[in-house]
Amino acid sequence: MNKLIRQYWRVILGVALGTTAFTVMQMQLHGSNEESIRFLIRWTAKMSVVCFSLAFGISSVFHFFKNDLTAWIFNYRPHLGLAFAVFHTFHLVFLVILQTHIHPVFTLAKTSSLIGGGIAYGLMYLMVITTFYKGKTMMRPGTWRILHLIGGYWIWAVFFRSYFKQVFLQDKGYLLFILISLVLVFRILRFFFREKDTMPVSDSSH
């Protein structure tokens, strides 16, 4: 268990340091202007979607495509979930910088969007806390599963809404929209084609 916790912290620190280094490089090359901040907002959003989609969708993908790659991704779902949380935290930081120094992005946003996004962040951090062993033991297994299920679908819905708007209003973001859509497709298919399959050994399940 201690080894697993060390792995989790290495993921958190590694992604945080890597994102920090990437941010510094971006600022050095292009300056700390609005264009750079918006680029970092978009980049962290993309990384968040990829990590989240892999963590939330891999169990359903593995149900239909059992191979070494899907088994490996399945076993590292918690790590991908933590990487997603770090990227998305940086995403929030850049949004706050944009709001306070450049453009009132939160002020101009709809109240429904702010509430939906705020709940998503709250659920995300609860899921992070309960990914660690001590946090997980603070609640019953059934409650833990409900939290991660509701949190996963809520975050999915926020991402889907965001990229749906990008595709149909701004004519961009097609690949990430397809990725986030496939997550739901596979989860629905898994629901209708349930069978008792043998999952690879995993330290956590979402």
N, C-alpha and C positions, 0 to 999 in steps of 0.2 A: 504493500500500500504506500509506504514512504517513497518507493521508487516511482510509482505512478504520480504521486503528488509532485515530485521533482520534475517529472516530464511535463506536467501541466504548467508549472512555473517557468520552465524553459521555453515553452511555447509562448506564454504571455510576454516574457521578457524579450525573446527573440523577435517576435512580431513588433513589439513596441520599439525596440532599438532599430530594427530595420526600417520601420515607417518613419521614425525620427530622422534617420540618416537620409532617407529618400526626400524628406521634407527640406532638410538643410540643403541638399544638392539642388533641389528645385528652386529654392530661394536664391542660392548663389548664382545659378545660371540665368534665372528669369526675374529675380527681384521679388520683394514681398508685396506685390501689387494685387489688385483685384483678380486679374487673370490667373495669377499663380494660386491664389486661395481657391478660386473656383475649380481650377484643375485638380487640386488636392481633394476638394470635396467630391468631385466626380470619380477620382481614382479610388479613394477609400470606399465610396459607395459600391463601385464595381467589385473590389476585393471582398467586401462584406457579402454581396450577393452570391459570389462564387463559393465562398466558404460556407455560408449558411445553406445554400442549395445542396451542397455535398453532404453536410451533416444531417439535414432534415430529410433528404430524399434517398440516401444510399440504402437504407434497409429495404425499401420497396424495390429499388433497382436490383439489389442482390437477390430478391425473391425470384426474379425472372432471369437474371444473368449471373450465374454463380461461377466466378473465376477468381484467380489470385488477386487481380486488381480490385475488384469490388469487395472481396473479403478484407483486403488490406485497408481500404477506405472505411469499411464498416467498423473495423477495430479501432480506427482513429477518429471516430465521430466526435468524442468529447474534445479532442485536440482541435479539430476543425471548428467546433462550436466556440472554443475559447479564442481561437484566431479571429473568428467573425466578431466576437465581442470587442476585441482590441481594435480592430479596423474601424468598427462602428463607433467606438469611443472617440477615436481620432476624427472621424467624420463629424461628430457632434462638436468637437473642439474647433474645427475649421469653420463650421457654421456659426458658432458663437463669435469667432474672430470677425467673420464677415458681417455679422449683425452689429457688433460694437464699434468697428473701425471703418467699415466701407459701405455696407448696404443693409437696410433694416429688413432682412429676410424673414425673421420671425414676426415682426410687426405687420408685415404685409400678408403673411400667410393666413389662411382660413383657420378659424378656431377649431373646427373639426380635424384638420390636419395636425395641428399642434397637440390636441388631445390624443389622437391616434398614435402619433409618433412618440409622445411622452409615455403612454402606456406600454408601447413596444420596448422602449428603453428600460422601463421598470421591470417588465417581465424578463428581458434579456439579462439584467443584473441578478435577478432572483435565480434564473437558470444557471448562471455562472457560479453563484454561491453554492447551489445545491449540486453542482457537478463535483465539487470537492467532497471527500468522504464525510467530514464533520458536518458540513451543511446538509448533506443527503440524509444523515442519521437523525436530523432534527425533525423530520416529518415521516409520516407513514409512507410505505412504498406506493400505495394507491394515490395518495395526495401528490407524491413526487411525479408520478406518471401523468396525472391530470395537469399539473403545472407545466410540465415540458410539452405536453400535447397542445394545451391552450396557447402557451407562449409561442410555440412553433408556428401554429396556424395564424396567430395574430401578426407575428412578424412577417410571415409569408404574405398576408393580405396587404400589409403596408408596402412591401416591395412590389407586389403585383400591381397595386393601384398606381404607384409611382411610375413604373415602366410602361404600364398600359397608356398612361397619359403621354409619356414620351413618344411612344410609337405612333399613336393616333393623332396627337396634336403637334408634335415636333418632328415627326418622321425620322426618329433615331432610336437607338437602344434596342434594336431588334434581337440581337443575340442573347442579351441578358433577359429580355422578355420571354424568349423561347425557353431559356434555361429554367426560369422560375415557373413557367407554365408546365414544363415537363415534370417538375417536382409534384405538382398536384395530380397530373395525369397518372403517374406511376403509383401514387398513394391511393388513388381511386381504384385503379386496376388491382392493386394488392388487396384492397377491401373485398372486391368481388371474386377474386381468385385465391382466397385464403386456403392455405393448407399447412399442415404441420411440417415445416421445413427445418433443416438443421442450420442454425446460424453459427458463424464462427465465434470463437470465444471473444467476449468483449467485456471491458471493465465497467461500462455504463451503457445504458440504453435510453434513447429519447423517443 
